[in-house]
Amino acid sequence: MVGKHNGQFQPLQRYAHITGWGKALPDRVVTNDELAQIVDTSDEWIRTRTGIHQRYVAIDANETTATLGARAARAALEKADLPIGKLDLIICATSSPEHLFPSTASLIQDALGATRAGAFDLSAACSGFVYGLALARGMIASGQADNVLVVGAETLSRIVDWSDRNTCVLFGDGAGAVLLQASATPGGVLSTVLGSDGSGGDLLAVPAGGSKQPATLETVAAGQHFIKMDGRAVFRFATRVMADATREVLGKAGLEVGDVDLVIPHQANERIIRLSMKQLGLPEEKVFINLQYYGNTSTASIPIALCDAIEQERLQPNDNMVMVGFGAGLTWAASAIKWVGPVSREAPLWRAGQRTATYGLAQMRSRLLRLSRKMEGTLMTEEGDALSEALSKRIERWRRSSKE
């Protein structure tokens, strides 16, 4: 992007605007009353302590972090009417990835058929989505990308101990995604704040399954692959840091608390949200809460809440919005945004058919690539050392010619 000033062409400042958004949820809804049938709890106990009424749970084995993330991503791309081939980068924030590696973002990239896009996962627990916004904004502002997809996706139900009433009542599954695009129009993501205090890492964690404590019969038997949390300590941390991060990010954007039109906080606990916002002096109508329907969906909670806020017309053009979250790490993050949407783009009818065909071709391409690699492996086995030696010589010749 360049502009002309005093007869000289100069680069224009690049802004990162949210132009597309989408969410995806599993089919199964689990109410508080249903949970009361498997653990020592009640609907009243859960509501009064958390504000949660129900949550979505991925019962179907085919519903995974990647498939939910891909569905949310498709909705965001459709809203922005962006062709898949123009997507530059996919960032997936998740606390429940499909694997340690490959990244869940790469699986989403494959499902979308976004062959030009880079992809990686981001691990910052429930703060992860806002961390992703910060990275996307930086990539766009520096000119390294024009179109970045930020996804928050979780299947936390698969790492929750369903016999522990202190944690199993809190979490839900789902995904949310936004598309950020480069623009010369001021606005979009104005400022970000990222923070971490690793001394509190043990307060909210999945102890086993990593390189420090690999999976063994003993770790499985002890339930060390489930979420463990010191609820009181996390509560104290969250009520302090949510207010502090909001003030800080507004200050970086040159705004006051009174300039805020809407805050979309991480949907972990209604009491945490209300106490945090009370410290800021924000009235209830300026704080968006939807956790009663979803529970704590970790990285997905803020983008899902954004989708609901837009549907409920809680955001208007030129509104000042803050997204703020906290999570394991301990981490926290906030972003101040000048909202330029909702942007209504009436895509032609043929575009929907084109997108459906593109996703179908992406699946076919992926299967063919997998099949070709298997055939190559089989061929290598059958031909033996002679073919392996011939290939090695060819690769070496290619390397030499490249250097020359």
Secondary structure, DSSP 8 states (H G I E B T S, - for coil): -EEEETTEEEE---EEEEEEEEEE--SEEEEHHHHTTTSS--HHHHHHHH---EEEE--STT--HHHHHHHHHHHHHHHHT--GGG--EEEEE-SS-S-SSS-HHHHHHHHHT-TT-EEEEE--GGGHHHHHHHHHHHHHHTTS-SEEEEEEEE-GGGGS-TT-HHHHTTB--EEEEEEEEEESSS-EEEEEEEEE-GGGGGGEE--SSSSSS---HHHHHTTTTS-EE-HHHHHHHHHHHHHHHHHHHHHHTT--GGG-SEEEE--S-HHHHHHHHHHHT--GGGB---HHHH-B-GGGHHHHHHHHHHHTT---TT-EEEEEEEETTTEEEEEEEE----------HHHHHHHHHHHHHHHHHHHHHHHHHHHHHHHHHHHTHHHHHHHHHHHHHHHHHHH-
